[in-house]
């Protein structure tokens, strides 16, 4: 019983360990993507398309880092492909507008 | 991890240089009274290279993933040895006496 409980705790802890690092990576890449979109001069829908392209590349990179066997490091494939995308969208928009204003307006 | 930081910093410098180049390009367009349609091709390449470097850094800087499988060789969790001091017993509580009708 103790071994089962210990295994569960270690499973959850390691999953959160991987997940926390991955959230930081997505946030960083969202910021970088926003700055690039602002410098490039993207407006409207094009900027959001660029964001999802960057997130797609990030998901592919994460899957490659997990050796395309996400079950060994995460609870499910959703954590690799989907988690953190909407949270990074706010950071992307913030730095997108910031960089666009600096480069193209001020 | 150190190489990832250096690559990320180089990517950041490339993006900053691209920003300065775009600002200068816009200044020249204003002088020539032309519309801005997009940054020059070399600036676009610089932005994409900076994006690639930052993407690599964002994935490489965090340490490698640890397997969550209990029987994996990468798992650092050590199973508890047989320890007779740790035990728990389930007690069947008998605080309520059966009601005799």
N, CA and C atoms of all chains as a GROMACS GRO file, in nm:
protein
  621
    1UNK      N    1   0.083  -0.120   0.000
    1UNK     CA    2   0.000   0.000   0.000
    1UNK      C    3   0.087   0.126   0.000
    2UNK      N    4   0.194   0.123   0.082
    2UNK     CA    5   0.282   0.239   0.087
    2UNK      C    6   0.354   0.255  -0.045
    3UNK      N    7   0.394   0.143  -0.107
    3UNK     CA    8   0.462   0.152  -0.235
    3UNK      C    9   0.371   0.211  -0.341
    4UNK      N   10   0.242   0.174  -0.340
    4UNK     CA   11   0.149   0.229  -0.437
    4UNK      C   12   0.134   0.379  -0.415
    5UNK      N   13   0.121   0.420  -0.289
    5UNK     CA   14   0.105   0.562  -0.257
    5UNK      C   15   0.230   0.639  -0.298
    6UNK      N   16   0.347   0.584  -0.267
    6UNK     CA   17   0.472   0.652  -0.303
    6UNK      C   18   0.487   0.664  -0.454
    7UNK      N   19   0.448   0.560  -0.524
    7UNK     CA   20   0.454   0.564  -0.670
    7UNK      C   21   0.363   0.670  -0.726
    8UNK      N   22   0.242   0.682  -0.668
    8UNK     CA   23   0.149   0.784  -0.715
    8UNK      C   24   0.206   0.923  -0.693
    9UNK      N   25   0.262   0.948  -0.575
    9UNK     CA   26   0.317   1.080  -0.544
    9UNK      C   27   0.433   1.112  -0.637
   10UNK      N   28   0.522   1.016  -0.660
   10UNK     CA   29   0.636   1.040  -0.748
   10UNK      C   30   0.589   1.063  -0.890
   11UNK      N   31   0.486   0.991  -0.933
   11UNK     CA   32   0.431   1.007  -1.068
   11UNK      C   33   0.378   1.148  -1.085
   12UNK      N   34   0.300   1.197  -0.985
   12UNK     CA   35   0.242   1.330  -0.995
   12UNK      C   36   0.353   1.436  -0.989
   13UNK      N   37   0.450   1.417  -0.900
   13UNK     CA   38   0.557   1.516  -0.884
   13UNK      C   39   0.639   1.529  -1.011
   14UNK      N   40   0.676   1.417  -1.069
   14UNK     CA   41   0.756   1.421  -1.190
   14UNK      C   42   0.676   1.478  -1.307
   15UNK      N   43   0.545   1.450  -1.312
   15UNK     CA   44   0.462   1.507  -1.418
   15UNK      C   45   0.458   1.658  -1.405
   16UNK      N   46   0.443   1.708  -1.280
   16UNK     CA   47   0.441   1.852  -1.259
   16UNK      C   48   0.578   1.912  -1.289
   17UNK      N   49   0.685   1.840  -1.258
   17UNK     CA   50   0.820   1.886  -1.286
   17UNK      C   51   0.836   1.910  -1.436
   18UNK      N   52   0.794   1.813  -1.518
   18UNK     CA   53   0.803   1.828  -1.662
   18UNK      C   54   0.709   1.939  -1.708
   19UNK      N   55   0.588   1.943  -1.652
   19UNK     CA   56   0.487   2.039  -1.697
   19UNK      C   57   0.531   2.181  -1.666
   20UNK      N   58   0.590   2.207  -1.546
   20UNK     CA   59   0.630   2.342  -1.510
   20UNK      C   60   0.738   2.393  -1.603
   21UNK      N   61   0.836   2.310  -1.635
   21UNK     CA   62   0.939   2.352  -1.727
   21UNK      C   63   0.880   2.380  -1.864
   22UNK      N   64   0.785   2.299  -1.906
   22UNK     CA   65   0.728   2.317  -2.037
   22UNK      C   66   0.648   2.446  -2.043
   23UNK      N   67   0.576   2.483  -1.936
   23UNK     CA   68   0.501   2.609  -1.933
   23UNK      C   69   0.595   2.727  -1.946
   24UNK      N   70   0.710   2.723  -1.880
   24UNK     CA   71   0.807   2.831  -1.892
   24UNK      C   72   0.855   2.842  -2.037
   25UNK      N   73   0.880   2.732  -2.100
   25UNK     CA   74   0.925   2.735  -2.239
   25UNK      C   75   0.819   2.796  -2.327
   26UNK      N   76   0.693   2.757  -2.310
   26UNK     CA   77   0.586   2.812  -2.394
   26UNK      C   78   0.571   2.962  -2.372
   27UNK      N   79   0.582   3.007  -2.248
   27UNK     CA   80   0.571   3.150  -2.220
   27UNK      C   81   0.685   3.227  -2.287
   28UNK      N   82   0.806   3.173  -2.275
   28UNK     CA   83   0.922   3.237  -2.339
   28UNK      C   84   0.904   3.245  -2.490
   29UNK      N   85   0.861   3.136  -2.550
   29UNK     CA   86   0.842   3.135  -2.696
   29UNK      C   87   0.726   3.224  -2.738
   30UNK      N   88   0.625   3.238  -2.654
   30UNK     CA   89   0.515   3.330  -2.684
   30UNK      C   90   0.566   3.474  -2.687
   31UNK      N   91   0.651   3.509  -2.592
   31UNK     CA   92   0.709   3.644  -2.588
   31UNK      C   93   0.795   3.669  -2.711
   32UNK      N   94   0.883   3.574  -2.742
   32UNK     CA   95   0.969   3.589  -2.861
   32UNK      C   96   0.884   3.600  -2.986
   33UNK      N   97   0.783   3.516  -2.999
   33UNK     CA   98   0.694   3.522  -3.115
   33UNK      C   99   0.622   3.655  -3.125
   34UNK      N  100   0.580   3.710  -3.011
   34UNK     CA  101   0.514   3.840  -3.013
   34UNK      C  102   0.605   3.951  -3.059
   35UNK      N  103   0.730   3.949  -3.012
   35UNK     CA  104   0.826   4.051  -3.054
   35UNK      C  105   0.852   4.041  -3.204
   36UNK      N  106   0.870   3.921  -3.252
   36UNK     CA  107   0.896   3.903  -3.396
   36UNK      C  108   0.776   3.946  -3.480
   37UNK      N  109   0.655   3.912  -3.434
   37UNK     CA  110   0.536   3.953  -3.507
   37UNK      C  111   0.524   4.105  -3.511
   38UNK      N  112   0.560   4.171  -3.401
   38UNK     CA  113   0.555   4.317  -3.399
   38UNK      C  114   0.658   4.380  -3.491
   39UNK      N  115   0.780   4.325  -3.491
   39UNK     CA  116   0.885   4.378  -3.579
   39UNK      C  117   0.848   4.354  -3.725
   40UNK      N  118   0.794   4.238  -3.754
   40UNK     CA  119   0.760   4.202  -3.892
   40UNK      C  120   0.647   4.290  -3.944
   41UNK      N  121   0.565   4.343  -3.855
   41UNK     CA  122   0.456   4.429  -3.897
   41UNK      C  123   0.324   4.358  -3.917
   42UNK      N  124   0.308   4.243  -3.855
   42UNK     CA  125   0.182   4.170  -3.868
   42UNK      C  126   0.070   4.246  -3.799
   43UNK      N  127  -0.046   4.245  -3.862
   43UNK     CA  128  -0.164   4.305  -3.801
   43UNK      C  129  -0.280   4.208  -3.814
   44UNK      N  130  -0.373   4.217  -3.719
   44UNK     CA  131  -0.497   4.142  -3.726
   44UNK      C  132  -0.478   3.992  -3.723
   45UNK      N  133  -0.549   3.924  -3.811
   45UNK     CA  134  -0.554   3.778  -3.812
   45UNK      C  135  -0.419   3.715  -3.842
   46UNK      N  136  -0.337   3.784  -3.920
   46UNK     CA  137  -0.206   3.729  -3.958
   46UNK      C  138  -0.119   3.706  -3.835
   47UNK      N  139  -0.126   3.796  -3.739
   47UNK     CA  140  -0.048   3.780  -3.618
   47UNK      C  141  -0.088   3.656  -3.540
   48UNK      N  142  -0.218   3.630  -3.530
   48UNK     CA  143  -0.264   3.513  -3.457
   48UNK      C  144  -0.225   3.385  -3.529
   49UNK      N  145  -0.229   3.388  -3.662
   49UNK     CA  146  -0.183   3.271  -3.738
   49UNK      C  147  -0.036   3.246  -3.710
   50UNK      N  148   0.044   3.352  -3.706
   50UNK     CA  149   0.186   3.338  -3.675
   50UNK      C  150   0.206   3.279  -3.537
   51UNK      N  151   0.123   3.320  -3.440
   51UNK     CA  152   0.135   3.267  -3.304
   51UNK      C  153   0.112   3.116  -3.302
   52UNK      N  154   0.008   3.071  -3.371
   52UNK     CA  155  -0.021   2.928  -3.370
   52UNK      C  156   0.083   2.849  -3.448
   53UNK      N  157   0.147   2.910  -3.547
   53UNK     CA  158   0.258   2.844  -3.616
   53UNK      C  159   0.375   2.825  -3.519
   54UNK      N  160   0.405   2.928  -3.441
   54UNK     CA  161   0.513   2.918  -3.343
   54UNK      C  162   0.479   2.811  -3.239
   55UNK      N  163   0.356   2.808  -3.192
   55UNK     CA  164   0.317   2.707  -3.093
   55UNK      C  165   0.321   2.567  -3.151
   56UNK      N  166   0.287   2.556  -3.278
   56UNK     CA  167   0.295   2.425  -3.344
   56UNK      C  168   0.440   2.377  -3.348
   57UNK      N  169   0.531   2.469  -3.382
   57UNK     CA  170   0.673   2.434  -3.383
   57UNK      C  171   0.720   2.398  -3.243
   58UNK      N  172   0.672   2.469  -3.143
   58UNK     CA  173   0.710   2.440  -3.005
   58UNK      C  174   0.658   2.302  -2.962
   59UNK      N  175   0.536   2.269  -3.000
   59UNK     CA  176   0.480   2.138  -2.967
   59UNK      C  177   0.560   2.027  -3.033
   60UNK      N  178   0.599   2.049  -3.158
   60UNK     CA  179   0.680   1.949  -3.228
   60UNK      C  180   0.816   1.934  -3.159
   61UNK      N  181   0.874   2.046  -3.120
   61UNK     CA  182   1.002   2.039  -3.049
   61UNK      C  183   0.991   1.967  -2.916
   62UNK      N  184   0.882   1.991  -2.845
   62UNK     CA  185   0.862   1.922  -2.718
   62UNK      C  186   0.843   1.773  -2.740
   63UNK      N  187   0.765   1.738  -2.839
   63UNK     CA  188   0.744   1.596  -2.868
   63UNK      C  189   0.876   1.529  -2.905
   64UNK      N  190   0.960   1.601  -2.980
   64UNK     CA  191   1.090   1.546  -3.017
   64UNK      C  192   1.179   1.530  -2.894
   65UNK      N  193   1.171   1.627  -2.801
   65UNK     CA  194   1.251   1.618  -2.679
   65UNK      C  195   1.207   1.499  -2.593
   66UNK      N  196   1.077   1.469  -2.598
   66UNK     CA  197   1.025   1.354  -2.526
   66UNK      C  198   1.039   1.226  -2.607
   67UNK      N  199   1.118   1.233  -2.716
   67UNK     CA  200   1.145   1.117  -2.802
   67UNK      C  201   1.018   1.057  -2.859
   68UNK      N  202   0.918   1.143  -2.883
   68UNK     CA  203   0.790   1.104  -2.941
   68UNK      C  204   0.722   0.992  -2.860
   69UNK      N  205   0.752   0.985  -2.733
   69UNK     CA  206   0.681   0.892  -2.644
   69UNK      C  207   0.639   0.970  -2.521
   70UNK      N  208   0.536   1.053  -2.538
   70UNK     CA  209   0.495   1.143  -2.431
   70UNK      C  210   0.440   1.068  -2.311
   71UNK      N  211   0.394   0.946  -2.332
   71UNK     CA  212   0.338   0.870  -2.220
   71UNK      C  213   0.443   0.841  -2.113
   72UNK      N  214   0.570   0.845  -2.153
   72UNK     CA  215   0.676   0.816  -2.056
   72UNK      C  216   0.706   0.935  -1.966
   73UNK      N  217   0.668   1.057  -2.010
   73UNK     CA  218   0.705   1.176  -1.936
   73UNK      C  219   0.587   1.261  -1.894
   74UNK      N  220   0.472   1.242  -1.954
   74UNK     CA  221   0.354   1.323  -1.924
   74UNK      C  222   0.233   1.232  -1.905
   75UNK      N  223   0.128   1.295  -1.850
   75UNK     CA  224   0.006   1.218  -1.827
   75UNK      C  225  -0.061   1.180  -1.957
   76UNK      N  226  -0.059   1.271  -2.053
   76UNK     CA  227  -0.125   1.243  -2.181
   76UNK      C  228  -0.062   1.332  -2.287
   77UNK      N  229  -0.099   1.306  -2.412
   77UNK     CA  230  -0.048   1.385  -2.524
   77UNK      C  231  -0.102   1.528  -2.520
   78UNK      N  232  -0.215   1.549  -2.452
   78UNK     CA  233  -0.270   1.684  -2.445
   78UNK      C  234  -0.174   1.780  -2.376
   79UNK      N  235  -0.100   1.732  -2.279
   79UNK     CA  236  -0.004   1.818  -2.210
   79UNK      C  237   0.107   1.861  -2.305
   80UNK      N  238   0.141   1.777  -2.398
   80UNK     CA  239   0.247   1.811  -2.493
   80UNK      C  240   0.195   1.906  -2.600
   81UNK      N  241   0.076   1.878  -2.651
   81UNK     CA  242   0.028   1.949  -2.770
   81UNK      C  243  -0.055   2.073  -2.738
   82UNK      N  244  -0.132   2.070  -2.630
   82UNK     CA  245  -0.232   2.174  -2.609
   82UNK      C  246  -0.208   2.262  -2.486
   83UNK      N  247  -0.153   2.207  -2.379
   83UNK     CA  248  -0.143   2.285  -2.255
   83UNK      C  249  -0.050   2.405  -2.272
   84UNK      N  250  -0.094   2.518  -2.222
   84UNK     CA  251  -0.011   2.638  -2.224
   84UNK      C  252  -0.032   2.727  -2.345
   85UNK      N  253  -0.109   2.682  -2.443
   85UNK     CA  254  -0.126   2.762  -2.565
   85UNK      C  255  -0.209   2.886  -2.538
   86UNK      N  256  -0.322   2.871  -2.471
   86UNK     CA  257  -0.407   2.987  -2.444
   86UNK      C  258  -0.343   3.081  -2.342
   87UNK      N  259  -0.268   3.026  -2.248
   87UNK     CA  260  -0.200   3.112  -2.151
   87UNK      C  261  -0.093   3.196  -2.215
   88UNK      N  262  -0.021   3.139  -2.311
   88UNK     CA  263   0.082   3.214  -2.380
   88UNK      C  264   0.026   3.317  -2.477
   89UNK      N  265  -0.100   3.303  -2.515
   89UNK     CA  266  -0.161   3.396  -2.611
   89UNK      C  267  -0.163   3.538  -2.556
   90UNK      N  268  -0.189   3.552  -2.426
   90UNK     CA  269  -0.192   3.686  -2.366
   90UNK      C  270  -0.054   3.751  -2.369
   91UNK      N  271   0.049   3.672  -2.338
   91UNK     CA  272   0.186   3.725  -2.344
   91UNK      C  273   0.223   3.763  -2.486
   92UNK      N  274   0.180   3.678  -2.581
   92UNK     CA  275   0.208   3.707  -2.722
   92UNK      C  276   0.147   3.841  -2.763
   93UNK      N  277   0.020   3.862  -2.731
   93UNK     CA  278  -0.048   3.986  -2.771
   93UNK      C  279   0.018   4.108  -2.705
   94UNK      N  280   0.056   4.093  -2.578
   94UNK     CA  281   0.119   4.204  -2.507
   94UNK      C  282   0.248   4.248  -2.577
   95UNK      N  283   0.338   4.153  -2.603
   95UNK     CA  284   0.466   4.188  -2.664
   95UNK      C  285   0.453   4.217  -2.811
   96UNK      N  286   0.350   4.162  -2.876
   96UNK     CA  287   0.322   4.194  -3.016
   96UNK      C  288   0.289   4.343  -3.029
   97UNK      N  289   0.195   4.390  -2.948
   97UNK     CA  290   0.158   4.532  -2.954
   97UNK      C  291   0.274   4.621  -2.910
   98UNK      N  292   0.349   4.575  -2.809
   98UNK     CA  293   0.463   4.653  -2.759
   98UNK      C  294   0.568   4.672  -2.868
   99UNK      N  295   0.609   4.561  -2.932
   99UNK     CA  296   0.711   4.570  -3.036
   99UNK      C  297   0.661   4.647  -3.158
  100UNK      N  298   0.535   4.626  -3.195
  100UNK     CA  299   0.480   4.699  -3.311
  100UNK      C  300   0.480   4.848  -3.285
  101UNK      N  301   0.441   4.888  -3.166
  101UNK     CA  302   0.440   5.031  -3.134
  101UNK      C  303   0.580   5.091  -3.139
  102UNK      N  304   0.678   5.019  -3.084
  102UNK     CA  305   0.814   5.072  -3.080
  102UNK      C  306   0.871   5.084  -3.220
  103UNK      N  307   0.852   4.982  -3.302
  103UNK     CA  308   0.917   4.978  -3.434
  103UNK      C  309   0.842   5.063  -3.536
  104UNK      N  310   0.710   5.055  -3.536
  104UNK     CA  311   0.634   5.113  -3.648
  104UNK      C  312   0.563   5.243  -3.615
  105UNK      N  313   0.548   5.276  -3.489
  105UNK     CA  314   0.470   5.395  -3.454
  105UNK      C  315   0.557   5.502  -3.387
  106UNK      N  316   0.630   5.467  -3.283
  106UNK     CA  317   0.707   5.568  -3.209
  106UNK      C  318   0.844   5.592  -3.269
  107UNK      N  319   2.319   2.307  -2.085
  107UNK     CA  320   2.233   2.417  -2.042
  107UNK      C  321   2.300   2.551  -2.067
  108UNK      N  322   2.432   2.562  -2.047
  108UNK     CA  323   2.503   2.685  -2.074
  108UNK      C  324   2.501   2.720  -2.220
  109UNK      N  325   2.518   2.617  -2.306
  109UNK     CA  326   2.512   2.642  -2.450
  109UNK      C  327   2.374   2.692  -2.490
  110UNK      N  328   2.271   2.640  -2.428
  110UNK     CA  329   2.136   2.686  -2.459
  110UNK      C  330   2.117   2.833  -2.426
  111UNK      N  331   2.173   2.876  -2.311
  111UNK     CA  332   2.165   3.017  -2.275
  111UNK      C  333   2.235   3.104  -2.377
  112UNK      N  334   2.356   3.062  -2.419
  112UNK     CA  335   2.432   3.141  -2.517
  112UNK      C  336   2.356   3.150  -2.648
  113UNK      N  337   2.300   3.038  -2.692
  113UNK     CA  338   2.222   3.038  -2.816
  113UNK      C  339   2.101   3.129  -2.804
  114UNK      N  340   2.034   3.125  -2.690
  114UNK     CA  341   1.919   3.212  -2.668
  114UNK      C  342   1.957   3.359  -2.668
  115UNK      N  343   2.071   3.393  -2.610
  115UNK     CA  344   2.117   3.532  -2.609
  115UNK      C  345   2.153   3.578  -2.749
  116UNK      N  346   2.218   3.491  -2.826
  116UNK     CA  347   2.249   3.525  -2.965
  116UNK      C  348   2.120   3.548  -3.044
  117UNK      N  349   2.021   3.462  -3.023
  117UNK     CA  350   1.892   3.480  -3.089
  117UNK      C  351   1.828   3.612  -3.050
  118UNK      N  352   1.836   3.649  -2.923
  118UNK     CA  353   1.782   3.777  -2.878
  118UNK      C  354   1.853   3.895  -2.942
  119UNK      N  355   1.987   3.885  -2.953
  119UNK     CA  356   2.060   3.993  -3.018
  119UNK      C  357   2.022   4.005  -3.166
  120UNK      N  358   2.004   3.894  -3.232
  120UNK     CA  359   1.962   3.897  -3.373
  120UNK      C  360   1.827   3.966  -3.388
  121UNK      N  361   1.733   3.933  -3.298
  121UNK     CA  362   1.600   3.995  -3.304
  121UNK      C  363   1.610   4.144  -3.276
  122UNK      N  364   1.692   4.184  -3.179
  122UNK     CA  365   1.709   4.326  -3.150
  122UNK      C  366   1.771   4.399  -3.268
  123UNK      N  367   1.871   4.336  -3.332
  123UNK     CA  368   1.932   4.398  -3.450
  123UNK      C  369   1.832   4.412  -3.563
  124UNK      N  370   1.746   4.311  -3.578
  124UNK     CA  371   1.642   4.319  -3.681
  124UNK      C  372   1.545   4.433  -3.652
  125UNK      N  373   1.515   4.454  -3.523
  125UNK     CA  374   1.426   4.565  -3.486
  125UNK      C  375   1.489   4.699  -3.523
  126UNK      N  376   1.618   4.716  -3.490
  126UNK     CA  377   1.685   4.841  -3.525
  126UNK      C  378   1.692   4.860  -3.676
  127UNK      N  379   1.718   4.753  -3.748
  127UNK     CA  380   1.723   4.761  -3.894
  127UNK      C  381   1.588   4.801  -3.952
  128UNK      N  382   1.482   4.747  -3.896
  128UNK     CA  383   1.348   4.781  -3.945
  128UNK      C  384   1.315   4.927  -3.916
  129UNK      N  385   1.356   4.976  -3.799
  129UNK     CA  386   1.332   5.117  -3.765
  129UNK      C  387   1.407   5.207  -3.862
  130UNK      N  388   1.532   5.173  -3.893
  130UNK     CA  389   1.609   5.252  -3.990
  130UNK      C  390   1.546   5.246  -4.128
  131UNK      N  391   1.498   5.129  -4.168
  131UNK     CA  392   1.433   5.113  -4.298
  131UNK      C  393   1.308   5.198  -4.307
  132UNK      N  394   1.232   5.201  -4.202
  132UNK     CA  395   1.111   5.285  -4.201
  132UNK      C  396   1.147   5.432  -4.211
  133UNK      N  397   1.258   5.473  -4.145
  133UNK     CA  398   1.302   5.611  -4.156
  133UNK      C  399   1.338   5.647  -4.299
  134UNK      N  400   1.406   5.555  -4.367
  134UNK     CA  401   1.439   5.580  -4.508
  134UNK      C  402   1.314   5.586  -4.594
  135UNK      N  403   1.214   5.503  -4.566
  135UNK     CA  404   1.089   5.506  -4.643
  135UNK      C  405   1.016   5.639  -4.623
  136UNK      N  406   1.023   5.692  -4.501
  136UNK     CA  407   0.958   5.820  -4.475
  136UNK      C  408   1.024   5.930  -4.556
  137UNK      N  409   1.156   5.925  -4.566
  137UNK     CA  410   1.228   6.027  -4.645
  137UNK      C  411   1.188   6.018  -4.792
  138UNK      N  412   1.177   5.894  -4.842
  138UNK     CA  413   1.139   5.874  -4.982
  138UNK      C  414   0.988   5.879  -5.003
  139UNK      N  415   0.914   5.900  -4.894
  139UNK     CA  416   0.768   5.911  -4.899
  139UNK      C  417   0.705   5.788  -4.964
  140UNK      N  418   0.749   5.672  -4.918
  140UNK     CA  419   0.694   5.546  -4.966
  140UNK      C  420   0.626   5.473  -4.851
  141UNK      N  421   0.536   5.383  -4.887
  141UNK     CA  422   0.462   5.305  -4.787
  141UNK      C  423   0.544   5.185  -4.741
  142UNK      N  424   0.522   5.148  -4.615
  142UNK     CA  425   0.590   5.030  -4.561
  142UNK      C  426   0.507   4.906  -4.595
  143UNK      N  427   0.565   4.813  -4.669
  143UNK     CA  428   0.493   4.690  -4.703
  143UNK      C  429   0.548   4.569  -4.627
  144UNK      N  430   0.665   4.586  -4.571
  144UNK     CA  431   0.726   4.475  -4.498
  144UNK      C  432   0.874   4.501  -4.484
  145UNK      N  433   0.940   4.436  -4.389
  145UNK     CA  434   1.084   4.457  -4.373
  145UNK      C  435   1.161   4.399  -4.492
  146UNK      N  436   1.287   4.440  -4.512
  146UNK     CA  437   1.369   4.385  -4.621
  146UNK      C  438   1.389   4.236  -4.603
  147UNK      N  439   1.430   4.170  -4.713
  147UNK     CA  440   1.443   4.024  -4.712
  147UNK      C  441   1.548   3.979  -4.611
  148UNK      N  442   1.661   4.054  -4.603
  148UNK     CA  443   1.766   4.012  -4.510
  148UNK      C  444   1.720   4.025  -4.364
  149UNK      N  445   1.634   4.124  -4.337
  149UNK     CA  446   1.580   4.138  -4.201
  149UNK      C  447   1.484   4.023  -4.170
  150UNK      N  448   1.407   3.981  -4.269
  150UNK     CA  449   1.316   3.867  -4.249
  150UNK      C  450   1.396   3.741  -4.218
  151UNK      N  451   1.504   3.721  -4.293
  151UNK     CA  452   1.590   3.604  -4.266
  151UNK      C  453   1.649   3.613  -4.126
  152UNK      N  454   1.690   3.734  -4.088
  152UNK     CA  455   1.746   3.752  -3.953
  152UNK      C  456   1.642   3.720  -3.845
  153UNK      N  457   1.518   3.763  -3.868
  153UNK     CA  458   1.411   3.733  -3.772
  153UNK      C  459   1.386   3.583  -3.763
  154UNK      N  460   1.385   3.514  -3.876
  154UNK     CA  461   1.358   3.370  -3.874
  154UNK      C  462   1.472   3.295  -3.808
  155UNK      N  463   1.596   3.338  -3.834
  155UNK     CA  464   1.710   3.272  -3.769
  155UNK      C  465   1.705   3.296  -3.617
  156UNK      N  466   1.672   3.420  -3.577
  156UNK     CA  467   1.658   3.450  -3.434
  156UNK      C  468   1.548   3.368  -3.370
  157UNK      N  469   1.436   3.351  -3.444
  157UNK     CA  470   1.327   3.269  -3.392
  157UNK      C  471   1.372   3.124  -3.376
  158UNK      N  472   1.444   3.073  -3.474
  158UNK     CA  473   1.493   2.935  -3.464
  158UNK      C  474   1.588   2.915  -3.347
  159UNK      N  475   1.678   3.011  -3.328
  159UNK     CA  476   1.773   2.999  -3.216
  159UNK      C  477   1.700   3.006  -3.081
  160UNK      N  478   1.605   3.099  -3.069
  160UNK     CA  479   1.530   3.111  -2.943
  160UNK      C  480   1.442   2.988  -2.921
  161UNK      N  481   1.389   2.931  -3.029
  161UNK     CA  482   1.309   2.809  -3.016
  161UNK      C  483   1.396   2.696  -2.964
  162UNK      N  484   1.515   2.684  -3.018
  162UNK     CA  485   1.606   2.578  -2.972
  162UNK      C  486   1.645   2.601  -2.827
  163UNK      N  487   1.673   2.727  -2.792
  163UNK     CA  488   1.711   2.758  -2.654
  163UNK      C  489   1.596   2.731  -2.558
  164UNK      N  490   1.475   2.767  -2.599
  164UNK     CA  491   1.360   2.746  -2.512
  164UNK      C  492   1.333   2.599  -2.484
  165UNK      N  493   1.376   2.512  -2.574
  165UNK     CA  494   1.358   2.369  -2.553
  165UNK      C  495   1.479   2.305  -2.487
  166UNK      N  496   1.598   2.363  -2.510
  166UNK     CA  497   1.720   2.300  -2.460
  166UNK      C  498   1.757   2.343  -2.318
  167UNK      N  499   1.721   2.466  -2.280
  167UNK     CA  500   1.763   2.515  -2.148
  167UNK      C  501   1.700   2.436  -2.034
  168UNK      N  502   1.568   2.410  -2.036
  168UNK     CA  503   1.515   2.323  -1.930
  168UNK      C  504   1.582   2.186  -1.935
  169UNK      N  505   1.603   2.129  -1.818
  169UNK     CA  506   1.672   2.001  -1.813
  169UNK      C  507   1.589   1.892  -1.880
  170UNK      N  508   1.650   1.781  -1.904
  170UNK     CA  509   1.581   1.674  -1.974
  170UNK      C  510   1.467   1.620  -1.889
  171UNK      N  511   1.371   1.566  -1.956
  171UNK     CA  512   1.255   1.513  -1.887
  171UNK      C  513   1.291   1.387  -1.809
  172UNK      N  514   1.223   1.371  -1.697
  172UNK     CA  515   1.241   1.250  -1.618
  172UNK      C  516   1.121   1.158  -1.639
  173UNK      N  517   1.148   1.034  -1.655
  173UNK     CA  518   1.041   0.939  -1.681
  173UNK      C  519   0.952   0.925  -1.558
  174UNK      N  520   0.822   0.916  -1.583
  174UNK     CA  521   0.729   0.900  -1.473
  174UNK      C  522   0.689   0.754  -1.455
  175UNK      N  523   0.746   0.668  -1.538
  175UNK     CA  524   0.714   0.528  -1.525
  175UNK      C  525   0.787   0.471  -1.404
  176UNK      N  526   0.721   0.393  -1.324
  176UNK     CA  527   0.784   0.348  -1.199
  176UNK      C  528   0.902   0.255  -1.220
  177UNK      N  529   0.902   0.181  -1.330
  177UNK     CA  530   1.008   0.083  -1.350
  177UNK      C  531   1.108   0.128  -1.455
  178UNK      N  532   1.113   0.259  -1.482
  178UNK     CA  533   1.205   0.309  -1.582
  178UNK      C  534   1.345   0.320  -1.525
  179UNK      N  535   1.444   0.304  -1.612
  179UNK     CA  536   1.583   0.317  -1.567
  179UNK      C  537   1.618   0.462  -1.534
  180UNK      N  538   1.543   0.557  -1.596
  180UNK     CA  539   1.572   0.698  -1.571
  180UNK      C  540   1.509   0.748  -1.442
  181UNK      N  541   1.418   0.671  -1.386
  181UNK     CA  542   1.347   0.715  -1.267
  181UNK      C  543   1.441   0.716  -1.148
  182UNK      N  544   1.450   0.831  -1.081
  182UNK     CA  545   1.542   0.841  -0.969
  182UNK      C  546   1.479   0.803  -0.836
  183UNK      N  547   1.352   0.779  -0.841
  183UNK     CA  548   1.286   0.744  -0.716
  183UNK      C  549   1.329   0.604  -0.673
  184UNK      N  550   1.374   0.593  -0.554
  184UNK     CA  551   1.420   0.464  -0.503
  184UNK      C  552   1.307   0.403  -0.423
  185UNK      N  553   1.278   0.283  -0.455
  185UNK     CA  554   1.169   0.218  -0.382
  185UNK      C  555   1.212   0.194  -0.238
  186UNK      N  556   1.116   0.204  -0.152
  186UNK     CA  557   1.146   0.187  -0.010
  186UNK      C  558   1.186   0.043   0.020
  187UNK      N  559   1.290   0.029   0.096
  187UNK     CA  560   1.325  -0.108   0.133
  187UNK      C  561   1.224  -0.162   0.231
  188UNK      N  562   1.225  -0.289   0.248
  188UNK     CA  563   1.135  -0.350   0.346
  188UNK      C  564   1.171  -0.297   0.483
  189UNK      N  565   1.080  -0.227   0.542
  189UNK     CA  566   1.106  -0.163   0.670
  189UNK      C  567   0.996  -0.202   0.766
  190UNK      N  568   1.034  -0.281   0.859
  190UNK     CA  569   0.934  -0.330   0.951
  190UNK      C  570   0.884  -0.221   1.045
  191UNK      N  571   0.957  -0.108   1.056
  191UNK     CA  572   0.912  -0.003   1.145
  191UNK      C  573   0.792   0.072   1.085
  192UNK      N  574   0.779   0.071   0.952
  192UNK     CA  575   0.670   0.143   0.887
  192UNK      C  576   0.559   0.044   0.857
  193UNK      N  577   0.454   0.061   0.921
  193UNK     CA  578   0.341  -0.025   0.895
  193UNK      C  579   0.217   0.047   0.945
  194UNK      N  580   0.110   0.012   0.889
  194UNK     CA  581  -0.014   0.067   0.940
  194UNK      C  582  -0.117  -0.046   0.940
  195UNK      N  583  -0.204  -0.036   1.030
  195UNK     CA  584  -0.303  -0.141   1.043
  195UNK      C  585  -0.440  -0.081   1.021
  196UNK      N  586  -0.521  -0.157   0.962
  196UNK     CA  587  -0.659  -0.113   0.944
  196UNK      C  588  -0.739  -0.169   1.061
  197UNK      N  589  -0.799  -0.081   1.128
  197UNK     CA  590  -0.879  -0.125   1.242
  197UNK      C  591  -1.024  -0.119   1.203
  198UNK      N  592  -1.088  -0.221   1.230
  198UNK     CA  593  -1.232  -0.225   1.203
  198UNK      C  594  -1.300  -0.166   1.324
  199UNK      N  595  -1.348  -0.043   1.307
  199UNK     CA  596  -1.405   0.027   1.422
  199UNK      C  597  -1.532  -0.038   1.470
  200UNK      N  598  -1.537  -0.056   1.596
  200UNK     CA  599  -1.656  -0.116   1.654
  200UNK      C  600  -1.712  -0.022   1.760
  201UNK      N  601  -1.720   0.108   1.723
  201UNK     CA  602  -1.770   0.202   1.823
  201UNK      C  603  -1.921   0.196   1.834
  202UNK      N  604  -1.986   0.147   1.729
  202UNK     CA  605  -2.131   0.138   1.733
  202UNK      C  606  -2.170  -0.008   1.758
  203UNK      N  607  -2.237  -0.026   1.864
  203UNK     CA  608  -2.282  -0.162   1.894
  203UNK      C  609  -2.403  -0.192   1.807
  204UNK      N  610  -2.417  -0.310   1.762
  204UNK     CA  611  -2.534  -0.345   1.679
  204UNK      C  612  -2.660  -0.329   1.762
  205UNK      N  613  -2.760  -0.275   1.691
  205UNK     CA  614  -2.886  -0.250   1.760
  205UNK      C  615  -2.963  -0.381   1.769
  206UNK      N  616  -3.001  -0.410   1.887
  206UNK     CA  617  -3.076  -0.533   1.907
  206UNK      C  618  -3.222  -0.498   1.917
  207UNK      N  619  -3.295  -0.548   1.822
  207UNK     CA  620  -3.439  -0.517   1.818
  207UNK      C  621  -3.513  -0.629   1.890
   0.00000   0.00000   0.00000
